[in-house]
Amino acid sequence: MSSMPKEGHRGKTKMEDIEGDASVGGGGRYTLKPTRISNEDIIICVDVDAESLVEMKTAGITRLDSIKQAILLFVNSKLSINPDHRFAFATLSKSASWLRKEFSSDVESAIGAVRALSATTVSSGQADLTSLFRLAAYEAKKSRAQNRILRLILIYCRSSVRPHHQWPVNQKLFTLDVMYLHDKPGPDNCPQAVYDALVDALEHVSEYEGYIHESGHGLPRTLFRFMSMLLSHPQQRCPQDDCDIPKPLMKKSAESANGEDNVHVSPSQ
C-alpha cells in the first residue's frame, strides 16, 4: 500500500526564495538562498490505550511491540544523520503525560524510555490532544531559545475514538507528524473519521510541513517504512501531496498475495 496524502491540497513548493537569471543561454539559472537548518528536539508520543495491544499479523506481536521497535529504529537512524538531535517521550491515554521529559541524544536513554512503555487494558473513552499540544508548545519555546526547532510525533492506535483539541489557530510553535494504526472499518469503528480528525489537528498546529501516514495492514514492516519516511527534516520537506516515495517494489497483486490487503482510509474531498 502506498501512503495516503493528507486531506486536501496544501499547495506547491514556495518559490519566493529562489532567484532566477534567464540571461544565460536563454534558460533560467537559479540559486537557492542559504538557509540555516536547525537541530531538532523531538517528542515521540505513543497512544497507550487498549487498542495499542491489538495483535499485528505477525504472531504474538502487538501494535505496541512494533511501535517500540519502530521508535528505536527511528532514533538510531536520526542520530546517525545528526548526533545533535534530541528526544523526549510522552504517552497519550485520556490526556497526555510525560514518560521521559528530559531531552537527550543518548540512545540508552531512549531504550530505557521505550522499555517503560506499557498500555492500559481498558479504553479511556476519549483522547484530548490539548494537553499534548500544551506541553509541546512549552518545550518549543525553550527549543527556540537554543536555536532549535521542536517536532511532535504522535503514534495513534484507536479506530473508534476521534481525538479532539482546543488550540488557537494562529499559534504554530512546533511541527506535528502522525502515524495512525487502525482496524478495518466496521460497525464499532470509524477509522475514516479518526483520520480526518488527525489531519485537522496536524493542519491546525504545524509550523512546518507535517506528514501523516496510516496503515490498516497489521504488518510491522509497513510501520517501519512509514517511520523511516518521518526521518526527513521539517525544514527540508516538500508538501506531502507532492511526495511519491517510497516507490512500489512489487505489483499490487503480489502485495495481496503476501498478505497486504490494502485496508486504508482516504482523504476527504
Protein Blocks (a to p, Z undefined) as FASTA:
>chain_A
ZZdddehjebjadfklpccdfkgghiacddddddddddddddddddfbfklmpccfbehi
afklmmmmmmmmmmmmmmmmomkbccdddddffbccdfblbgcfbfklmmmmmmmpccdf
bdehiacfklmmmmmmmmmmmmmmnopacddddddfbfkbccdddddfklcfbdcddddd
dddddfkbcfklmmmmmmmmmmmmmmbdcdddddfklpaklmmmmmmmmmpcfklcccfk
lpccdcdfbdfklmmmnopaoiacdddZZ
